[in-house]
Amino acid sequence: MSHARIVMCLSLAMALSACGKGGNVGSDEDTDAQYGAASAILASKDSGAAALTKSLHENLKVENGILIVDGPIVPGAVVQSKNSPWSVSCGEGLAVDVGKGEIDLIPVTVQISEDKCALLTRKLGSEVQTIVDGKD
């Protein structure tokens, strides 16, 4: 299977496991599925950068000058100024916080090494800035 197909399948698995949050919040099966999907993404050749960047672009957009934080892996939805502060945090999970919106790209149950965190936070930070600047 090609690298692109693997990344696409893993992204879909992660999104689908996140979509099931509504009915069985906290169930062991959901947690195991999210952990497995996240671990598979992080184990990819690029440490998951391609799949995580794709998920970021699906969940963070600028439309008509406002920043929209919304998608299947965002708890809730937020519309705010594109000048809102943002950050990328990594270690126990991987999240992008934009103002009052949060995009949980990797669940907090997954421990990420310092090397992977350094790589992923730089890559995703650059992508967030690109989106906010409207160069997406």
C-alpha positions as YAML, in Angstrom:
chain: A
units: angstrom
residues:
- id: 1
  name: MET
  ca: [0.00, 0.00, 0.00]
- id: 2
  name: SER
  ca: [1.39, 3.44, -0.93]
- id: 3
  name: HIS
  ca: [2.35, 5.97, 1.75]
- id: 4
  name: ALA
  ca: [-0.46, 8.34, 0.69]
- id: 5
  name: ARG
  ca: [-3.09, 5.59, 1.00]
- id: 6
  name: ILE
  ca: [-1.79, 4.61, 4.44]
- id: 7
  name: VAL
  ca: [-1.94, 8.23, 5.64]
- id: 8
  name: MET
  ca: [-5.45, 8.62, 4.20]
- id: 9
  name: CYS
  ca: [-6.66, 5.41, 5.86]
- id: 10
  name: LEU
  ca: [-5.17, 6.37, 9.21]
- id: 11
  name: SER
  ca: [-6.69, 9.87, 9.00]
- id: 12
  name: LEU
  ca: [-10.07, 8.37, 8.26]
- id: 13
  name: ALA
  ca: [-9.74, 5.91, 11.14]
- id: 14
  name: MET
  ca: [-8.85, 8.73, 13.53]
- id: 15
  name: ALA
  ca: [-11.72, 10.91, 12.33]
- id: 16
  name: LEU
  ca: [-14.22, 8.07, 12.53]
- id: 17
  name: SER
  ca: [-13.12, 7.10, 16.02]
- id: 18
  name: ALA
  ca: [-13.51, 10.73, 17.09]
- id: 19
  name: CYS
  ca: [-16.99, 10.94, 15.56]
- id: 20
  name: GLY
  ca: [-18.20, 8.22, 17.92]
- id: 21
  name: LYS
  ca: [-17.59, 10.40, 20.98]
- id: 22
  name: GLY
  ca: [-21.25, 11.34, 21.39]
- id: 23
  name: GLY
  ca: [-22.87, 8.07, 22.45]
- id: 24
  name: ASN
  ca: [-20.27, 6.13, 24.43]
- id: 25
  name: VAL
  ca: [-18.07, 8.82, 25.86]
- id: 26
  name: GLY
  ca: [-15.15, 7.29, 27.68]
- id: 27
  name: SER
  ca: [-15.81, 3.70, 26.66]
- id: 28
  name: ASP
  ca: [-12.78, 1.41, 26.55]
- id: 29
  name: GLU
  ca: [-13.42, 0.56, 22.89]
- id: 30
  name: ASP
  ca: [-13.43, 4.23, 21.85]
- id: 31
  name: THR
  ca: [-10.29, 4.92, 23.86]
- id: 32
  name: ASP
  ca: [-8.52, 1.87, 22.41]
- id: 33
  name: ALA
  ca: [-9.52, 2.83, 18.87]
- id: 34
  name: GLN
  ca: [-8.32, 6.42, 19.32]
- id: 35
  name: TYR
  ca: [-5.07, 5.25, 20.90]
- id: 36
  name: GLY
  ca: [-4.46, 2.72, 18.12]
- id: 37
  name: ALA
  ca: [-5.19, 5.21, 15.34]
- id: 38
  name: ALA
  ca: [-3.01, 7.89, 16.94]
- id: 39
  name: SER
  ca: [-0.15, 5.46, 17.54]
- id: 40
  name: ALA
  ca: [-0.30, 4.31, 13.92]
- id: 41
  name: ILE
  ca: [-0.18, 7.90, 12.68]
- id: 42
  name: LEU
  ca: [2.82, 8.72, 14.88]
- id: 43
  name: ALA
  ca: [4.61, 5.56, 13.70]
- id: 44
  name: SER
  ca: [4.50, 6.63, 10.05]
- id: 45
  name: LYS
  ca: [7.71, 7.57, 8.26]
- id: 46
  name: ASP
  ca: [7.14, 11.32, 8.70]
- id: 47
  name: SER
  ca: [6.04, 10.93, 12.37]
- id: 48
  name: GLY
  ca: [2.49, 11.65, 11.28]
- id: 49
  name: ALA
  ca: [3.15, 15.17, 10.00]
- id: 50
  name: ALA
  ca: [1.21, 14.70, 6.75]
- id: 51
  name: ALA
  ca: [-1.88, 13.17, 8.37]
- id: 52
  name: LEU
  ca: [-1.89, 15.69, 11.23]
- id: 53
  name: THR
  ca: [-1.48, 18.61, 8.82]
- id: 54
  name: LYS
  ca: [-4.42, 17.31, 6.78]
- id: 55
  name: SER
  ca: [-6.55, 17.04, 9.94]
- id: 56
  name: LEU
  ca: [-5.54, 20.55, 10.96]
- id: 57
  name: HIS
  ca: [-6.66, 21.95, 7.58]
- id: 58
  name: GLU
  ca: [-9.98, 20.10, 7.89]
- id: 59
  name: ASN
  ca: [-10.65, 21.62, 11.33]
- id: 60
  name: LEU
  ca: [-9.25, 25.16, 11.08]
- id: 61
  name: LYS
  ca: [-10.28, 27.62, 8.38]
- id: 62
  name: VAL
  ca: [-10.50, 31.34, 7.69]
- id: 63
  name: GLU
  ca: [-13.67, 32.42, 5.90]
- id: 64
  name: ASN
  ca: [-14.75, 36.03, 5.33]
- id: 65
  name: GLY
  ca: [-12.00, 37.25, 7.66]
- id: 66
  name: ILE
  ca: [-13.03, 35.12, 10.65]
- id: 67
  name: LEU
  ca: [-11.33, 32.06, 12.07]
- id: 68
  name: ILE
  ca: [-13.47, 28.93, 12.25]
- id: 69
  name: VAL
  ca: [-12.42, 26.09, 14.57]
- id: 70
  name: ASP
  ca: [-14.73, 23.21, 13.70]
- id: 71
  name: GLY
  ca: [-14.62, 19.62, 12.54]
- id: 72
  name: PRO
  ca: [-14.92, 16.01, 13.66]
- id: 73
  name: ILE
  ca: [-11.98, 16.21, 16.10]
- id: 74
  name: VAL
  ca: [-12.91, 19.53, 17.70]
- id: 75
  name: PRO
  ca: [-14.90, 19.53, 20.93]
- id: 76
  name: GLY
  ca: [-17.62, 22.04, 20.01]
- id: 77
  name: ALA
  ca: [-17.24, 24.77, 17.39]
- id: 78
  name: VAL
  ca: [-15.85, 28.28, 17.74]
- id: 79
  name: VAL
  ca: [-15.87, 31.29, 15.41]
- id: 80
  name: GLN
  ca: [-13.53, 34.10, 16.42]
- id: 81
  name: SER
  ca: [-11.21, 36.84, 15.25]
- id: 82
  name: LYS
  ca: [-8.36, 35.62, 13.08]
- id: 83
  name: ASN
  ca: [-6.14, 37.68, 15.42]
- id: 84
  name: SER
  ca: [-6.92, 35.30, 18.29]
- id: 85
  name: PRO
  ca: [-3.88, 33.85, 20.06]
- id: 86
  name: TRP
  ca: [-2.99, 30.25, 19.22]
- id: 87
  name: SER
  ca: [-0.55, 27.60, 20.36]
- id: 88
  name: VAL
  ca: [0.46, 24.03, 19.59]
- id: 89
  name: SER
  ca: [1.12, 21.81, 22.60]
- id: 90
  name: CYS
  ca: [2.60, 18.34, 22.64]
- id: 91
  name: GLY
  ca: [3.74, 15.67, 25.08]
- id: 92
  name: GLU
  ca: [0.63, 14.03, 26.44]
- id: 93
  name: GLY
  ca: [-1.29, 14.15, 23.19]
- id: 94
  name: LEU
  ca: [-1.07, 16.89, 20.59]
- id: 95
  name: ALA
  ca: [-3.46, 19.84, 20.48]
- id: 96
  name: VAL
  ca: [-3.83, 23.14, 18.69]
- id: 97
  name: ASP
  ca: [-5.47, 25.78, 20.89]
- id: 98
  name: VAL
  ca: [-6.89, 28.76, 19.02]
- id: 99
  name: GLY
  ca: [-8.45, 31.33, 21.30]
- id: 100
  name: LYS
  ca: [-11.29, 29.40, 22.91]
- id: 101
  name: GLY
  ca: [-11.21, 26.55, 20.38]
- id: 102
  name: GLU
  ca: [-9.20, 23.36, 20.68]
- id: 103
  name: ILE
  ca: [-8.29, 20.83, 18.01]
- id: 104
  name: ASP
  ca: [-7.24, 17.55, 19.64]
- id: 105
  name: LEU
  ca: [-5.10, 15.95, 16.93]
- id: 106
  name: ILE
  ca: [-3.69, 13.20, 19.19]
- id: 107
  name: PRO
  ca: [-5.53, 12.17, 22.39]
- id: 108
  name: VAL
  ca: [-3.90, 12.93, 25.75]
- id: 109
  name: THR
  ca: [-3.67, 9.19, 26.41]
- id: 110
  name: VAL
  ca: [-0.81, 9.00, 23.89]
- id: 111
  name: GLN
  ca: [2.65, 9.96, 25.14]
- id: 112
  name: ILE
  ca: [4.78, 11.58, 22.40]
- id: 113
  name: SER
  ca: [8.59, 11.70, 22.55]
- id: 114
  name: GLU
  ca: [10.44, 15.03, 22.75]
- id: 115
  name: ASP
  ca: [11.96, 14.54, 19.29]
- id: 116
  name: LYS
  ca: [8.57, 13.94, 17.66]
- id: 117
  name: CYS
  ca: [7.04, 16.82, 19.62]
- id: 118
  name: ALA
  ca: [9.73, 19.20, 18.40]
- id: 119
  name: LEU
  ca: [9.20, 18.13, 14.80]
- id: 120
  name: LEU
  ca: [5.40, 18.17, 14.94]
- id: 121
  name: THR
  ca: [4.96, 21.43, 16.85]
- id: 122
  name: ARG
  ca: [7.21, 23.27, 14.39]
- id: 123
  name: LYS
  ca: [5.42, 21.81, 11.36]
- id: 124
  name: LEU
  ca: [1.92, 22.36, 12.74]
- id: 125
  name: GLY
  ca: [2.78, 25.82, 14.06]
- id: 126
  name: SER
  ca: [3.86, 26.86, 10.57]
- id: 127
  name: GLU
  ca: [0.63, 25.42, 9.14]
- id: 128
  name: VAL
  ca: [-1.54, 27.27, 11.69]
- id: 129
  name: GLN
  ca: [0.18, 30.54, 10.79]
- id: 130
  name: THR
  ca: [-0.31, 29.84, 7.08]
- id: 131
  name: ILE
  ca: [-4.01, 29.25, 7.61]
- id: 132
  name: VAL
  ca: [-4.44, 32.33, 9.81]
- id: 133
  name: ASP
  ca: [-2.57, 34.47, 7.25]
- id: 134
  name: GLY
  ca: [-5.00, 33.26, 4.57]
- id: 135
  name: LYS
  ca: [-2.31, 31.58, 2.48]
- id: 136
  name: ASP
  ca: [-3.99, 28.18, 2.66]
...
